[in-house]
Amino acid sequence: MPRAHTLTIEPLGRDAIALTQCMAIDADAFPYASVHFGQRTSSLRVLVARDEREARVVGFLAGRVRRGIFGIHGLAVDRAIRRRGVGRALVREAVVLARAERLRAVVLQVGVANVAALALYRAEGFRAVQRVRDYYPASVYGERDAYQMLRML
Ligand SMILES: CC(C)(COP(=O)(O)OP(=O)(O)OC[C@H]1O[C@@H](n2cnc3c(N)ncnc32)[C@H](O)[C@@H]1OP(=O)(O)O)[C@@H](O)C(=O)NCCC(=O)NCCS
């Protein structure tokens, strides 16, 4: 598979079609909505990845700024083009964004069995600071614990 070399990462803005595409990727990736995309509060940051060859949104990263920290609430890539660098590009751009806003750190929670996401975050400099027992409701995943991961800026 070729790398997604025509990838661009940008804020979601007010593009209703891109918003719908984010929600579709979210619904396919998770058994719950990772973020309320329609609730455009001032703390919400949404980055979208586009691949010119696909002419659509192929991934998103969403989070909120709170008390000087960017908390990632959702990251997902269209399953048809995973493992081509889209997730990494989104995480890197989130770090750039957080630095530009002079935030102190980026934090997130990730399921302890989520091998792909854990590998991505570790490779991008995040470290697990805490294991959160029963973070996910019983009906969501077989393994309910999550790691809280942190990257200081
Ligand atoms: C996690 C996710 C966003 C990764 O996106 P992606 O575009 O496929 O990831 P990338 O291609 O940028 O991978 C970057 C690195 O992450 C690691 N990685 C990604 N997928 C992996 C997998 N399936 N197994 C092991 N490592 C993996 C690798 O280190 C990879 O680098 P490499 O390809 O050079 O070896 C994607 O798998 C996804 O959408 N999963 C479902 C939603 C989810 O779990 N989100 C995270 C919630 S916290």
Ligand as a Chemical Component Dictionary entry (heavy atoms), coordinates in Angstrom:
data_LIG
# 
_chem_comp.id                   LIG 
_chem_comp.type                 NON-POLYMER 
_chem_comp.pdbx_formal_charge   0 
_chem_comp.three_letter_code    LIG 
# 
loop_
_chem_comp_atom.comp_id 
_chem_comp_atom.atom_id 
_chem_comp_atom.alt_atom_id 
_chem_comp_atom.type_symbol 
_chem_comp_atom.charge 
_chem_comp_atom.model_Cartn_x 
_chem_comp_atom.model_Cartn_y 
_chem_comp_atom.model_Cartn_z 
_chem_comp_atom.pdbx_ordinal 
LIG C1  C1  C 0 -5.570  3.968  16.010 1  
LIG C2  C2  C 0 -5.749  4.513  14.591 2  
LIG C3  C3  C 0 -6.297  5.928  14.650 3  
LIG C4  C4  C 0 -4.372  4.539  13.900 4  
LIG O1  O1  O 0 -4.502  5.219  12.657 5  
LIG P1  P1  P 0 -3.601  4.804  11.390 6  
LIG O2  O2  O 0 -3.753  5.862  10.367 7  
LIG O3  O3  O 0 -3.946  3.431  10.953 8  
LIG O4  O4  O 0 -2.146  4.806  12.038 9  
LIG P2  P2  P 0 -0.747  5.134  11.303 10 
LIG O5  O5  O 0 -0.728  4.529  9.954  11 
LIG O6  O6  O 0 -0.501  6.595  11.383 12 
LIG O7  O7  O 0 0.263   4.343  12.248 13 
LIG C5  C5  C 0 1.276   5.012  12.992 14 
LIG C6  C6  C 0 1.961   3.984  13.883 15 
LIG O8  O8  O 0 1.040   3.468  14.837 16 
LIG C7  C7  C 0 1.300   2.077  15.049 17 
LIG N1  N1  N 0 0.169   1.276  14.555 18 
LIG C8  C8  C 0 -0.887  1.707  13.822 19 
LIG N2  N2  N 0 -1.746  0.695  13.591 20 
LIG C9  C9  C 0 -1.216  -0.391 14.176 21 
LIG C10 C10 C 0 -1.627  -1.751 14.287 22 
LIG N3  N3  N 0 -2.788  -2.173 13.736 23 
LIG N4  N4  N 0 -0.849  -2.603 14.986 24 
LIG C11 C11 C 0 0.304   -2.190 15.556 25 
LIG N5  N5  N 0 0.775   -0.908 15.476 26 
LIG C12 C12 C 0 0.006   -0.029 14.795 27 
LIG C13 C13 C 0 2.557   1.762  14.272 28 
LIG O9  O9  O 0 3.666   2.050  15.105 29 
LIG C14 C14 C 0 2.467   2.773  13.137 30 
LIG O10 O10 O 0 3.709   3.057  12.540 31 
LIG P3  P3  P 0 4.229   2.171  11.288 32 
LIG O11 O11 O 0 3.089   1.985  10.323 33 
LIG O12 O12 O 0 5.338   2.996  10.717 34 
LIG O13 O13 O 0 4.666   0.870  11.897 35 
LIG C15 C15 C 0 -6.685  3.590  13.755 36 
LIG O14 O14 O 0 -6.261  2.251  13.900 37 
LIG C16 C16 C 0 -8.149  3.685  14.158 38 
LIG O15 O15 O 0 -8.887  4.529  13.656 39 
LIG N6  N6  N 0 -8.581  2.781  15.070 40 
LIG C17 C17 C 0 -9.992  2.770  15.548 41 
LIG C18 C18 C 0 -10.276 3.928  16.462 42 
LIG C19 C19 C 0 -9.355  3.970  17.665 43 
LIG O16 O16 O 0 -9.075  2.966  18.299 44 
LIG N7  N7  N 0 -8.903  5.202  17.998 45 
LIG C20 C20 C 0 -8.052  5.458  19.131 46 
LIG C21 C21 C 0 -8.886  5.714  20.329 47 
LIG S1  S1  S 0 -7.918  6.266  21.712 48 
# 
loop_
_chem_comp_bond.comp_id 
_chem_comp_bond.atom_id_1 
_chem_comp_bond.atom_id_2 
_chem_comp_bond.value_order 
_chem_comp_bond.pdbx_ordinal 
LIG C1  C2  SING 1  
LIG C2  C3  SING 2  
LIG C2  C4  SING 3  
LIG C2  C15 SING 4  
LIG C4  O1  SING 5  
LIG O1  P1  SING 6  
LIG P1  O2  DOUB 7  
LIG P1  O3  SING 8  
LIG P1  O4  SING 9  
LIG O4  P2  SING 10 
LIG P2  O5  DOUB 11 
LIG P2  O6  SING 12 
LIG P2  O7  SING 13 
LIG O7  C5  SING 14 
LIG C5  C6  SING 15 
LIG C6  O8  SING 16 
LIG C6  C14 SING 17 
LIG O8  C7  SING 18 
LIG C7  N1  SING 19 
LIG C7  C13 SING 20 
LIG N1  C8  SING 21 
LIG N1  C12 SING 22 
LIG C8  N2  DOUB 23 
LIG N2  C9  SING 24 
LIG C9  C10 SING 25 
LIG C9  C12 DOUB 26 
LIG C10 N3  SING 27 
LIG C10 N4  DOUB 28 
LIG N4  C11 SING 29 
LIG C11 N5  DOUB 30 
LIG N5  C12 SING 31 
LIG C13 O9  SING 32 
LIG C13 C14 SING 33 
LIG C14 O10 SING 34 
LIG O10 P3  SING 35 
LIG P3  O11 DOUB 36 
LIG P3  O12 SING 37 
LIG P3  O13 SING 38 
LIG C15 O14 SING 39 
LIG C15 C16 SING 40 
LIG C16 O15 DOUB 41 
LIG C16 N6  SING 42 
LIG N6  C17 SING 43 
LIG C17 C18 SING 44 
LIG C18 C19 SING 45 
LIG C19 O16 DOUB 46 
LIG C19 N7  SING 47 
LIG N7  C20 SING 48 
LIG C20 C21 SING 49 
LIG C21 S1  SING 50 
# 
